[in-house]
Amino acid sequence: MSLLFKEIDSQVSSIGQISLRRRRIPAFGDRDIYEVKLGDEFLMSSMFVEAEEALSTLGLAALDGDNLSVVVGGLGLGYTAVTALKDERIDELFVVDALDTVIGWHKDEKVPLGKILNADPRNTYVLGSFFDLAIDPSAGFDPGCPGKKFDAILLDIDHSPTEFLDVANASFYTTENLTLMAKQLRSKGVFAMWSQNLPEADFEALLGTAFESVESHVVSFFNPFQNNVSTNSVYVCIKA
């Protein structure tokens, strides 16, 4: 196998074959690029992490106070979680992922940020469906403390509010279920969500039925494959 490419792991998951790959592209510099694929679909790449990091920075910037308790929905390659932990106000972080394969990549340090997450005592991996836990406030995201409330919930799972990693996720995006999730936030708590698309007015209106305020941010970054600027979005909502 070429030193320019290696498949580190590939396993069957509940949503299909998921694989972790490492490659080098000499034209883009002497560095390893980590990729995750679901079947033939690219889910994420360490080439493009600006929006994942912005999800944490923008979401946490909307919070006041210290001793924060934060949930990250979707572990991925770990960039949202690691960026969140750079905020010294965070006391505890719960990173929820439905795939034990992805959590295993980090625990076994097959991805670079696994070492950082494993070394930080504030971090806890939670194996479970974010969407199931989100709409069950009596259970919630902390396995050791059912019904616990949080300062922020940062979500990066679906491609957008209308393009789902798993079609079963579609039922989450309703006033009823967003309101159930908001019950797990403290007063003035923040829900922030990533999307690969520009802000969608219909989704902003939907968020407005469950939260006091909604603000959308466009995150721009250079895409060397297309030799132009690409954009993602981060929605930031504040509970009444």
Secondary structure by P-SEA (a helix, b strand, c coil): ccccccccccccccccccbbbbbbccccccbbbbbbbccccccccccccaaaaaaaaaaaaaccccbbbbbbccccccaaaaaaaccccccbbbbbbccaaaaaaaaaccccaaaaaaacccbbbbbccaaaaaaccccccccccccccccbbbbcccccccccccccccccccaaaaaaaaccccccbbbbbbbcccccaaaaaaaaacccbbbbbbbbbbbccccbbbbbbbbbbbcc
